[in-house]
Amino acid sequence: MKSAVENLNPTRVRLTVEVPFEELKPSLDAAYKKINQQVTVPGFRKGKIPARIIDQRFGRGAVLEEAVNEALPKFYTDAVNEGELNPLGQPEVDITELKDNELLTFTAEVDIRPAIEIPDYSGIEVTVDAVEVSDEDLDKSVEQLRERFATTSPVERAAAEGDIVVIDLEAKVEGEVLEDGVATGVTYTIGSGELLEGIDEAVTGLEAGGEATFTSELKGGSAQGKEAEVSVKVSEVKARELPELDDDFAQLASEFDTLEELRADSRKRLERSKKFEQATQAQEKVLDALLELVEVPIPEKLLEEEINTRKHNLEHHQLGQMGLNLESYLQMQDKTAEEFDAELKEQAEKGIRTQFVLDELVNKEQLSVGQEELTEHLMRRAQSSGMSPDQFAQAVVEGGQVPMLVGEVARGKALAVVVEAAKVVDDKGETVDLDDEEDETGETVEATSEAVEAPAEAEAATEAAEEPAESQEKQDKAES
């Protein structure tokens, strides 16, 4: 077999492959055997029909077509290996010549990983927010804890902001009550913004038994996006009572005996949390600085697939779980479809460039992934998916997504190498030491932030866990 590579652009090549007919003979024999098992010819036992009879009855062309289809993947793979190429996705194959008993010639156009030069990144310097816990931050944290221990009790007065009301709702569109527009016994905190726009103004000032009507745009249901006339009736008003901030509260809400000890512990937790945020910010800024140093051409087809995958994941997974569609999401975000598409394209481009650059760094720095590292990463991913580690691991293995998880860990390690080499200072000019920082849960900070994991890939692992049988296409993309 002979093959030649023609570079069409930095991310696409055309392979021209010439195969002597004798190399096609194993596939030709397999084609005759397959056809033998599928057809019946009077006078011959099934599977014992001579090749010449098959040629006469069904045509030599049918046999050649079967043989070529069976042999092409191997010849294509051999040509890719001979050319030392890193293909992305499936090739577009065209058989240009097929001479019986002489020669098979075909071309294959395919996207490839571009050649990337990683420059010296030791000079990267980024500035991050300084770690500061103000008294206001501390007070807010303690107040949030206090609200968790709030109690409620019925009151005989008009409802005010912060009160909890039990209400019945009825929505009408064009004078007709919607089938899904009636709800009773709904508990709502005034001012929370968790229900319809306009409801806070409607119920504020009402006592138990009071009624009001207001107009609001429906955010879901059969009449989503339409203006509705909503009737609301208050059946009960409850006031929230917060515990006193004293030593008794500290003993109720924590393992500490005094409020002073509780506040001191809260300050430490806030400091750890802010250090974790600082480390994450440093990773993201170092990654952005690295990407600015490297020119990365992006295959158009891969970019198109990435955009479509991200859009599909958003519409059918993230928004679906929230009961929203793309149109309502864009309304909530106050974005046009054009703005959304532009942002999606920018995110997809960055995701692809990030993977290309970090994968090249993995090779350059000869980084490997140990079993313990992979297990720790799998545990975190299982937790975020809501599955047990065993369930998630089994589903990922069955879905063929293990190489993708290995790639995520390796890219995280590559980014960690760059972060370690970079100079990180805070906005006060102080050098930031990112070694062994911990977040508020005590987990060591790693360079495996969302910036390292392209969302489309991350979603692929989750989908593999939920639907292993449908993950082959995503596996091909992840492995490429």
Solvent accessible surface area in square Angstrom, and as a share of the most:
residue,aa,sasa,rsa
1,M,55,0.24
2,K,146,0.62
3,S,29,0.19
4,A,60,0.47
5,V,60,0.35
6,E,87,0.39
7,N,114,0.59
8,L,62,0.31
9,N,72,0.37
10,P,91,0.57
11,T,11,0.06
12,R,43,0.16
13,V,0,0.00
14,R,74,0.27
15,L,0,0.00
16,T,52,0.30
17,V,0,0.00
18,E,71,0.32
19,V,0,0.00
20,P,41,0.26
21,F,16,0.07
22,E,126,0.56
23,E,70,0.31
24,L,0,0.00
25,K,114,0.48
26,P,93,0.59
27,S,12,0.08
28,L,15,0.07
29,D,71,0.37
30,A,45,0.35
31,A,2,0.02
32,Y,27,0.10
33,K,141,0.60
34,K,97,0.41
35,I,20,0.10
36,N,15,0.08
37,Q,100,0.45
38,Q,121,0.54
39,V,31,0.18
40,T,102,0.60
41,V,2,0.01
42,P,105,0.66
43,G,83,0.80
44,F,76,0.32
45,R,180,0.66
46,K,124,0.52
47,G,21,0.20
48,K,127,0.54
49,I,6,0.03
50,P,46,0.29
51,A,47,0.37
52,R,149,0.54
53,I,20,0.10
54,I,0,0.00
55,D,39,0.20
56,Q,133,0.59
57,R,138,0.50
58,F,85,0.35
59,G,28,0.27
60,R,62,0.23
61,G,49,0.47
62,A,46,0.36
63,V,0,0.00
64,L,16,0.08
65,E,110,0.49
66,E,48,0.22
67,A,0,0.00
68,V,2,0.01
69,N,86,0.44
70,E,95,0.43
71,A,4,0.03
72,L,24,0.12
73,P,83,0.52
74,K,130,0.55
75,F,9,0.04
76,Y,31,0.12
77,T,68,0.39
78,D,50,0.26
79,A,0,0.00
80,V,10,0.06
81,N,98,0.50
82,E,105,0.47
83,G,28,0.27
84,E,154,0.69
85,L,31,0.15
86,N,93,0.48
87,P,42,0.26
88,L,11,0.05
89,G,41,0.39
90,Q,125,0.55
91,P,32,0.20
92,E,98,0.44
93,V,62,0.36
94,D,84,0.44
95,I,72,0.36
96,T,76,0.44
97,E,59,0.26
98,L,64,0.32
99,K,98,0.41
100,D,56,0.29
101,N,108,0.56
102,E,110,0.49
103,L,48,0.24
104,L,0,0.00
105,T,15,0.09
106,F,0,0.00
107,T,25,0.15
108,A,0,0.00
109,E,40,0.18
110,V,1,0.00
111,D,11,0.06
112,I,21,0.11
113,R,63,0.23
114,P,9,0.06
115,A,105,0.82
116,I,17,0.08
117,E,154,0.69
118,I,18,0.09
119,P,48,0.30
120,D,116,0.60
121,Y,23,0.09
122,S,64,0.41
123,G,70,0.67
124,I,11,0.05
125,E,103,0.46
126,V,13,0.08
127,T,62,0.36
128,V,2,0.01
129,D,84,0.44
130,A,20,0.16
131,V,44,0.25
132,E,96,0.43
133,V,21,0.12
134,S,52,0.34
135,D,94,0.49
136,E,137,0.62
137,D,47,0.25
138,L,5,0.03
139,D,69,0.36
140,K,130,0.55
141,S,30,0.19
142,V,3,0.02
143,E,55,0.25
144,Q,99,0.44
145,L,31,0.15
146,R,47,0.17
147,E,78,0.35
148,R,186,0.68
149,F,63,0.26
150,A,26,0.20
151,T,81,0.47
152,T,64,0.37
153,S,38,0.24
154,P,95,0.60
155,V,39,0.22
156,E,182,0.82
157,R,97,0.35
158,A,40,0.31
159,A,2,0.02
160,A,45,0.35
161,E,141,0.63
162,G,30,0.29
163,D,8,0.04
164,I,24,0.12
165,V,0,0.00
166,V,26,0.15
167,I,0,0.00
168,D,47,0.24
169,L,22,0.11
170,E,59,0.26
171,A,7,0.06
172,K,64,0.27
173,V,20,0.12
174,E,169,0.76
175,G,61,0.59
176,E,124,0.56
177,V,66,0.38
178,L,31,0.15
179,E,185,0.83
180,D,81,0.42
181,G,14,0.14
182,V,84,0.49
183,A,39,0.30
184,T,103,0.60
185,G,48,0.46
186,V,37,0.21
187,T,92,0.54
188,Y,5,0.02
189,T,46,0.26
190,I,5,0.03
191,G,43,0.42
192,S,46,0.30
193,G,59,0.57
194,E,138,0.62
195,L,66,0.33
196,L,35,0.17
197,E,133,0.60
198,G,25,0.24
199,I,1,0.01
200,D,38,0.19
201,E,134,0.60
202,A,16,0.12
203,V,0,0.00
204,T,67,0.39
205,G,45,0.44
206,L,33,0.16
207,E,100,0.45
208,A,62,0.48
209,G,47,0.45
210,G,19,0.19
211,E,119,0.53
212,A,27,0.21
213,T,82,0.48
214,F,24,0.10
215,T,91,0.53
216,S,5,0.03
217,E,55,0.25
218,L,17,0.08
219,K,97,0.41
220,G,32,0.31
221,G,55,0.53
222,S,90,0.58
223,A,6,0.04
224,Q,58,0.26
225,G,37,0.36
226,K,114,0.48
227,E,107,0.48
228,A,2,0.02
229,E,90,0.40
230,V,1,0.00
231,S,42,0.27
232,V,2,0.01
233,K,88,0.37
234,V,0,0.00
235,S,60,0.39
236,E,57,0.25
237,V,2,0.01
238,K,54,0.23
239,A,15,0.11
240,R,84,0.31
241,E,95,0.43
242,L,60,0.30
243,P,32,0.20
244,E,126,0.56
245,L,69,0.35
246,D,56,0.29
247,D,65,0.34
248,D,103,0.53
249,F,4,0.02
250,A,0,0.00
251,Q,97,0.43
252,L,111,0.55
253,A,20,0.15
254,S,31,0.20
255,E,135,0.60
256,F,47,0.20
257,D,93,0.48
258,T,45,0.26
259,L,34,0.17
260,E,142,0.64
261,E,80,0.36
262,L,7,0.03
263,R,69,0.25
264,A,53,0.41
265,D,32,0.17
266,S,11,0.07
267,R,76,0.28
268,K,122,0.52
269,R,117,0.43
270,L,39,0.19
271,E,66,0.29
272,R,82,0.30
273,S,23,0.15
274,K,57,0.24
275,K,79,0.33
276,F,66,0.28
277,E,101,0.45
278,Q,15,0.07
279,A,1,0.01
280,T,35,0.21
281,Q,45,0.20
282,A,0,0.00
283,Q,10,0.04
284,E,72,0.33
285,K,82,0.35
286,V,0,0.00
287,L,0,0.00
288,D,57,0.30
289,A,25,0.19
290,L,0,0.00
291,L,6,0.03
292,E,145,0.65
293,L,90,0.45
294,V,8,0.05
295,E,156,0.70
296,V,13,0.08
297,P,42,0.26
298,I,37,0.19
299,P,1,0.00
300,E,152,0.68
301,K,93,0.39
302,L,21,0.10
303,L,23,0.12
304,E,106,0.48
305,E,67,0.30
306,E,6,0.03
307,I,38,0.19
308,N,87,0.44
309,T,29,0.17
310,R,19,0.07
311,K,61,0.26
312,H,81,0.36
313,N,5,0.03
314,L,22,0.11
315,E,59,0.26
316,H,118,0.53
317,H,31,0.14
318,Q,86,0.38
319,L,1,0.00
320,G,43,0.41
321,Q,150,0.67
322,M,120,0.54
323,G,55,0.53
324,L,30,0.15
325,N,72,0.37
326,L,30,0.15
327,E,116,0.52
328,S,9,0.06
329,Y,43,0.16
330,L,20,0.10
331,Q,102,0.45
332,M,115,0.51
333,Q,80,0.36
334,D,129,0.67
335,K,55,0.23
336,T,71,0.42
337,A,54,0.42
338,E,128,0.57
339,E,87,0.39
340,F,13,0.05
341,D,69,0.36
342,A,63,0.49
343,E,66,0.29
344,L,11,0.06
345,K,95,0.40
346,E,119,0.53
347,Q,93,0.41
348,A,0,0.00
349,E,54,0.24
350,K,78,0.33
351,G,8,0.08
352,I,6,0.03
353,R,60,0.22
354,T,2,0.01
355,Q,23,0.10
356,F,10,0.04
357,V,0,0.00
358,L,0,0.00
359,D,27,0.14
360,E,57,0.26
361,L,0,0.00
362,V,21,0.12
363,N,104,0.54
364,K,106,0.45
365,E,63,0.28
366,Q,160,0.71
367,L,43,0.21
368,S,84,0.54
369,V,36,0.21
370,G,35,0.34
371,Q,138,0.61
372,E,128,0.57
373,E,61,0.27
374,L,25,0.13
375,T,62,0.36
376,E,74,0.33
377,H,3,0.01
378,L,26,0.13
379,M,98,0.44
380,R,68,0.25
381,R,22,0.08
382,A,0,0.00
383,Q,147,0.65
384,S,92,0.59
385,S,34,0.22
386,G,71,0.68
387,M,53,0.24
388,S,47,0.31
389,P,51,0.32
390,D,116,0.60
391,Q,105,0.47
392,F,1,0.00
393,A,29,0.22
394,Q,112,0.50
395,A,8,0.07
396,V,1,0.00
397,V,95,0.55
398,E,107,0.48
399,G,4,0.04
400,G,20,0.19
401,Q,0,0.00
402,V,52,0.30
403,P,64,0.40
404,M,4,0.02
405,L,2,0.01
406,V,51,0.29
407,G,16,0.16
408,E,1,0.00
409,V,11,0.06
410,A,10,0.07
411,R,10,0.04
412,G,2,0.02
413,K,60,0.26
414,A,0,0.00
415,L,0,0.00
416,A,43,0.33
417,V,43,0.25
418,V,0,0.00
419,V,17,0.10
420,E,146,0.65
421,A,42,0.33
422,A,15,0.11
423,K,106,0.45
424,V,7,0.04
425,V,17,0.09
426,D,14,0.07
427,D,92,0.48
428,K,132,0.56
429,G,57,0.55
430,E,111,0.50
431,T,103,0.60
432,V,21,0.12
433,D,96,0.50
434,L,35,0.17
435,D,104,0.54
436,D,119,0.62
437,E,31,0.14
438,E,74,0.33
439,D,14,0.07
440,E,82,0.37
441,T,105,0.61
442,G,37,0.36
443,E,80,0.36
444,T,65,0.38
445,V,23,0.13
446,E,71,0.32
447,A,10,0.08
448,T,33,0.19
449,S,18,0.12
450,E,150,0.67
451,A,29,0.22
452,V,0,0.00
453,E,24,0.11
454,A,3,0.03
455,P,71,0.44
456,A,6,0.05
457,E,19,0.09
458,A,24,0.19
459,E,27,0.12
460,A,6,0.05
461,A,0,0.00
462,T,37,0.22
463,E,17,0.08
464,A,0,0.00
465,A,9,0.07
466,E,97,0.43
467,E,73,0.33
468,P,41,0.26
469,A,102,0.79
470,E,122,0.54
471,S,4,0.02
472,Q,107,0.47
473,E,143,0.64
474,K,46,0.19
475,Q,34,0.15
476,D,54,0.28
477,K,58,0.25
478,A,20,0.16
479,E,92,0.41
480,S,26,0.16
